[in-house]
Amino acid sequence: MSVLVRLDHENDYRETDHISREAFWDVYKPGCDERLTLRKM
């Protein structure tokens, strides 16, 4: 498995938001604090 590490681009934001929402939505409690944390970063 190879991993590419690079600086983020503005067009990455929407996909990252979608992935974090799908991964964490309603897992630990209603909503998704992890998604908000990523948005602030």
C-alpha positions, 0 to 999 in steps of 0.5 A, a space after each residue: 500500500 502506498 500513501 501520497 502525502 501532499 498539501 490540500 487543495 480547495 477542491 478536496 474540501 467537499 470530498 473530505 467533508 463527505 467522507 467524514 460525515 459518512 464515517 462518523 455520522 450518528 456513530 457515537 451520538 446524534 450528529 457528527 462532531 468529528 466533521 465539525 472538527 475537520 472543518 475548523 482545521 
